[in-house]
Amino acid sequence: MNRHELIDVATISITRMLLRNSKFFSRSVSGAPIGDVVSGTVIDTEGIRTGSVQEVSASTPVGEFQAAYLVSQWRGQDAPTLLYHHGSGEQPFNVGRFSSNSFHRIFGTNADRNVNLIALRAPFHDRSTREYIRAMGNLENFIGMLATSAALIEALVRQIREIRSPDILAAGISLGGWAVNLHRAYYGSVDRYIPMFAGARLGEMFVSSIYRKVTAEVARANPAVLRTMLDFEEAFTDVTADDCDPLLARYDRIIEFETQRTAYEGSDLSVLEKGHVTGSLATDTLRTHIQQSIAKTYE
């Protein structure tokens, strides 16, 4: 085990101690398959509004959820548009002195000046980490959260298409990468997808990766349920378009390389020689990967 793997294992071990009994799906493992929930989720938006955080409501088969987006940079309808989705537990609009999030690290002072940039916020990410993890005690909340994020991407895509922006890209890291891949599997309306540290076997992550240590025993005892509810590899691989620029970390103990890479057969998969934590902090590499995808829209 190298240092990248050790950092992942240590991070999850510390998280497990801090969570105590507030683990993923500790209260309920009921719900509906994530693909069905994505397909049944509705979000209405009225144009792309700039200047402040825009709250949106989603109606899903497993309940009502609140999400948001922020137009961080708008260069006009002739510029390509990048939608960015944060990772688990991040507060993407919090840029205070003592805060840190992937959106701010990647784009805070180095945003492409020729791109419209929109940050998304998933449900439950406007509150403390403890409150977020408590919400994740119900599998339905986890499924509804991701379905809402995928539907928000689609709602924004519809609005952007109306103003005839030339190209739309969707990028996300970890949780955001899963949301991006869900959108590709069930909507497919984005020109280029940039999932980083994600795949399409989401249930498997809770069953067999180091992440099982922060998953409740009642859920781990039903691995088939988690796979049935959360995996969507078949729907993802049914999409044959050459529109995906994935990035995985070879030593990632959460989004395990050998488990998740199968979804990307035929795609130009980039591999980072790091783990989940060290890879997530490789800001320059992540930014370059996104910029290379943006460059493809100009070819």
C-alpha positions as CSV (number, residue, x, y, z in Angstrom):
1,M,0.0,0.0,0.0
2,N,1.6,3.3,-1.0
3,R,1.2,6.7,0.6
4,H,-1.8,7.7,-1.6
5,E,-3.7,4.7,-0.5
6,L,-2.7,5.1,3.1
7,I,-4.0,8.7,3.1
8,D,-7.4,7.5,1.7
9,V,-7.6,4.7,4.3
10,A,-6.6,7.0,7.2
11,T,-9.1,9.7,6.1
12,I,-12.0,7.2,6.0
13,S,-10.9,5.7,9.4
14,I,-10.9,9.1,11.0
15,T,-14.3,9.9,9.4
16,R,-15.7,6.7,10.7
17,M,-14.7,7.6,14.3
18,L,-16.2,11.1,13.9
19,L,-19.5,9.8,12.5
20,R,-20.0,7.2,15.2
21,N,-23.5,6.0,14.6
22,S,-24.4,8.6,11.9
23,K,-23.3,6.5,8.9
24,F,-24.6,6.3,5.4
25,F,-28.1,4.6,5.3
26,S,-28.2,3.8,9.0
27,R,-31.9,4.6,9.3
28,S,-33.3,3.3,6.0
29,V,-32.2,1.3,2.9
30,S,-35.6,1.7,1.2
31,G,-36.1,3.6,-2.0
32,A,-36.3,3.2,-5.8
33,P,-33.6,2.5,-8.4
34,I,-31.6,5.7,-9.1
35,G,-32.3,5.6,-12.8
36,D,-36.1,5.6,-12.2
37,V,-35.8,8.5,-9.8
38,V,-33.6,10.5,-12.2
39,S,-36.2,9.9,-15.0
40,G,-39.0,11.0,-12.7
41,T,-37.5,14.2,-11.3
42,V,-38.8,17.6,-12.4
43,I,-37.1,21.0,-12.0
44,D,-38.5,24.2,-13.4
45,T,-36.2,27.2,-14.0
46,E,-37.0,30.5,-15.5
47,G,-34.0,31.6,-17.6
48,I,-30.4,31.8,-16.4
49,R,-30.2,34.4,-13.7
50,T,-26.9,36.0,-12.8
51,G,-25.7,38.0,-9.9
52,S,-26.6,35.8,-6.9
53,V,-27.2,32.2,-5.8
54,Q,-30.4,30.9,-7.4
55,E,-32.4,28.4,-5.3
56,V,-34.4,25.7,-7.1
57,S,-36.9,23.1,-6.0
58,A,-37.0,19.5,-7.4
59,S,-39.9,17.1,-7.3
60,T,-38.7,13.5,-7.3
61,P,-40.4,10.1,-6.8
62,V,-38.8,10.0,-3.3
63,G,-39.6,13.5,-2.1
64,E,-38.9,17.2,-2.6
65,F,-35.4,18.5,-2.6
66,Q,-33.7,22.0,-2.7
67,A,-30.6,22.7,-4.8
68,A,-29.0,25.9,-6.2
69,Y,-26.7,27.3,-8.8
70,L,-24.5,30.4,-9.2
71,V,-23.4,32.0,-12.4
72,S,-19.8,32.7,-11.4
73,Q,-18.8,34.1,-14.8
74,W,-20.9,35.0,-17.8
75,R,-19.1,36.0,-21.1
76,G,-22.2,35.9,-23.3
77,Q,-24.2,33.6,-25.5
78,D,-21.4,33.2,-28.0
79,A,-19.1,31.5,-25.4
80,P,-19.2,27.8,-24.4
81,T,-20.7,27.1,-20.9
82,L,-19.2,24.9,-18.2
83,L,-21.4,23.5,-15.5
84,Y,-19.4,22.4,-12.4
85,H,-20.6,20.1,-9.6
86,H,-18.7,19.9,-6.3
87,G,-17.7,16.9,-4.2
88,S,-19.4,15.3,-1.2
89,G,-19.7,17.6,1.8
90,E,-18.5,20.7,0.1
91,Q,-20.2,24.0,0.3
92,P,-19.4,25.4,-3.2
93,F,-20.5,29.0,-2.6
94,N,-18.6,29.4,0.6
95,V,-15.4,31.2,-0.1
96,G,-14.6,32.6,3.3
97,R,-11.2,32.9,4.8
98,F,-11.2,29.5,6.4
99,S,-13.2,27.6,3.8
100,S,-12.0,25.5,1.0
101,N,-13.8,23.8,-1.8
102,S,-12.9,22.3,-5.2
103,F,-14.8,25.0,-7.2
104,H,-12.9,27.8,-5.6
105,R,-9.6,26.0,-5.8
106,I,-9.9,25.2,-9.5
107,F,-11.6,28.3,-10.7
108,G,-11.2,31.0,-8.1
109,T,-8.3,32.9,-9.7
110,N,-7.7,30.7,-12.8
111,A,-11.1,30.5,-14.7
112,D,-11.0,30.4,-18.4
113,R,-11.9,34.0,-19.4
114,N,-13.7,32.8,-22.6
115,V,-16.1,30.5,-20.8
116,N,-19.5,30.9,-19.1
117,L,-19.0,29.3,-15.7
118,I,-21.9,28.0,-13.5
119,A,-21.5,26.3,-10.2
120,L,-24.1,23.9,-8.9
121,R,-25.0,23.0,-5.3
122,A,-26.5,19.6,-4.5
123,P,-29.3,19.2,-1.9
124,F,-28.1,19.1,1.8
125,H,-24.9,21.1,0.9
126,D,-26.0,24.3,2.5
127,R,-25.6,23.1,6.0
128,S,-23.0,21.6,8.4
129,T,-21.2,18.4,7.7
130,R,-22.9,16.7,10.6
131,E,-26.4,17.7,9.3
132,Y,-25.4,16.5,5.8
133,I,-24.3,13.1,7.1
134,R,-27.4,12.8,9.2
135,A,-29.5,13.4,6.0
136,M,-27.6,10.6,4.3
137,G,-28.9,8.2,6.9
138,N,-31.8,7.6,4.5
139,L,-30.9,6.0,1.2
140,E,-33.9,7.8,-0.4
141,N,-32.2,11.1,0.5
142,F,-29.0,10.1,-1.2
143,I,-30.8,8.9,-4.3
144,G,-32.9,12.0,-4.4
145,M,-29.9,14.3,-3.9
146,L,-28.1,12.8,-6.9
147,A,-31.3,12.7,-9.1
148,T,-31.9,16.4,-8.3
149,S,-28.3,17.3,-9.3
150,A,-28.7,15.5,-12.6
151,A,-32.0,17.1,-13.2
152,L,-30.6,20.6,-12.4
153,I,-27.9,20.0,-15.0
154,E,-30.7,19.2,-17.5
155,A,-32.8,22.2,-16.5
156,L,-29.8,24.6,-17.0
157,V,-29.0,22.9,-20.3
158,R,-32.5,23.6,-21.6
159,Q,-32.2,27.3,-20.7
160,I,-28.7,27.6,-22.2
161,R,-29.9,26.0,-25.4
162,E,-32.6,28.6,-25.7
163,I,-30.0,31.4,-25.9
164,R,-28.0,29.3,-28.4
165,S,-24.8,29.0,-26.5
166,P,-22.4,27.1,-28.8
167,D,-21.3,24.2,-26.5
168,I,-22.1,23.0,-23.0
169,L,-19.8,21.0,-20.8
170,A,-20.5,19.4,-17.4
171,A,-17.7,18.6,-15.0
172,G,-17.8,17.2,-11.5
173,I,-15.5,15.7,-8.9
174,S,-16.4,12.6,-6.8
175,L,-20.1,13.2,-5.9
176,G,-20.2,15.7,-8.7
177,G,-18.7,13.1,-11.1
178,W,-21.5,10.7,-10.3
179,A,-24.1,13.4,-11.0
180,V,-22.4,14.2,-14.3
181,N,-22.4,10.5,-15.3
182,L,-26.1,10.1,-14.2
183,H,-26.9,13.0,-16.5
184,R,-25.1,11.4,-19.4
185,A,-26.8,8.0,-18.8
186,Y,-30.4,9.4,-18.6
187,Y,-30.4,12.7,-20.4
188,G,-27.3,12.9,-22.7
189,S,-27.8,16.5,-23.8
190,V,-24.4,17.9,-22.8
191,D,-21.8,18.3,-25.5
192,R,-18.9,17.1,-23.3
193,Y,-18.9,15.3,-20.0
194,I,-15.9,15.6,-17.6
195,P,-16.4,13.2,-14.7
196,M,-13.5,13.1,-12.2
197,F,-13.1,10.3,-9.6
198,A,-16.5,8.7,-10.4
199,G,-17.8,5.8,-12.5
200,A,-21.2,4.1,-12.9
201,R,-21.0,1.4,-10.2
202,L,-22.1,3.6,-7.4
203,G,-23.6,0.9,-5.2
204,E,-20.4,-1.1,-5.5
205,M,-18.5,1.7,-3.9
206,F,-20.5,1.3,-0.7
207,V,-20.3,-2.5,-0.8
208,S,-16.6,-3.2,-1.5
209,S,-14.4,-0.1,-1.3
210,I,-12.9,1.4,1.8
211,Y,-16.1,3.5,1.9
212,R,-18.0,0.5,3.3
213,K,-16.5,1.5,6.7
214,V,-18.7,4.6,6.8
215,T,-21.7,2.6,5.6
216,A,-24.1,1.3,8.2
217,E,-24.1,-2.4,8.9
218,V,-27.8,-2.7,7.9
219,A,-26.9,-1.5,4.4
220,R,-23.7,-3.6,4.1
221,A,-25.8,-6.7,5.0
222,N,-27.8,-6.1,1.9
223,P,-25.2,-5.6,-0.9
224,A,-27.6,-6.6,-3.6
225,V,-30.0,-3.9,-2.6
226,L,-27.3,-1.2,-2.8
227,R,-26.2,-2.5,-6.2
228,T,-29.7,-2.6,-7.5
229,M,-30.6,0.8,-6.2
230,L,-27.4,2.7,-7.1
231,D,-25.5,1.0,-10.0
232,F,-26.2,2.4,-13.4
233,E,-23.4,1.0,-15.6
234,E,-25.7,-0.6,-18.1
235,A,-27.5,2.7,-18.9
236,F,-24.2,4.6,-18.9
237,T,-22.4,2.2,-21.4
238,D,-25.5,2.1,-23.6
239,V,-24.5,5.7,-24.6
240,T,-22.1,5.3,-27.5
241,A,-21.3,9.0,-28.2
242,D,-17.7,10.1,-28.0
243,D,-18.5,12.8,-25.5
244,C,-16.8,11.8,-22.3
245,D,-13.4,12.8,-20.9
246,P,-13.1,10.9,-17.6
247,L,-10.4,11.1,-15.0
248,L,-9.6,8.4,-12.4
249,A,-6.9,8.0,-9.8
250,R,-5.0,4.7,-10.0
251,Y,-4.6,4.4,-6.2
252,D,-8.0,5.6,-5.2
253,R,-9.4,3.4,-2.4
254,I,-12.9,5.0,-2.6
255,I,-13.6,5.3,-6.3
256,E,-11.5,2.1,-7.1
257,F,-9.8,2.2,-10.4
258,E,-10.3,-1.4,-11.5
259,T,-13.9,-1.4,-10.4
260,Q,-15.0,1.9,-12.1
261,R,-12.8,2.0,-15.2
262,T,-15.0,-0.6,-17.0
263,A,-17.6,2.1,-17.6
264,Y,-15.2,4.0,-19.7
265,E,-14.3,1.4,-22.4
266,G,-13.9,3.3,-25.6
267,S,-13.4,6.7,-23.9
268,D,-10.1,8.6,-23.6
269,L,-9.6,7.8,-19.9
270,S,-7.0,9.9,-18.1
271,V,-5.3,8.3,-15.2
272,L,-3.8,10.2,-12.3
273,E,-1.0,8.4,-10.3
274,K,-2.6,9.4,-7.0
275,G,-5.4,8.5,-4.5
276,H,-8.7,10.0,-3.9
277,V,-7.6,12.6,-1.4
278,T,-4.2,13.4,-3.0
279,G,-5.8,13.5,-6.4
280,S,-8.6,15.8,-5.3
281,L,-6.0,18.2,-4.1
282,A,-4.0,18.1,-7.3
283,T,-5.6,21.4,-8.4
284,D,-3.4,22.2,-11.3
285,T,-3.9,18.7,-12.8
286,L,-7.6,18.9,-12.4
287,R,-7.8,22.4,-14.0
288,T,-5.6,21.3,-16.9
289,H,-7.9,18.3,-17.5
290,I,-11.0,20.5,-17.6
291,Q,-9.2,23.0,-19.9
292,Q,-8.3,20.3,-22.3
293,S,-11.9,19.3,-22.6
294,I,-12.9,22.9,-23.1
295,A,-10.3,23.2,-25.9
296,K,-12.1,20.3,-27.7
297,T,-15.1,22.6,-28.2
298,Y,-13.0,24.9,-30.3
299,E,-11.7,22.1,-32.6
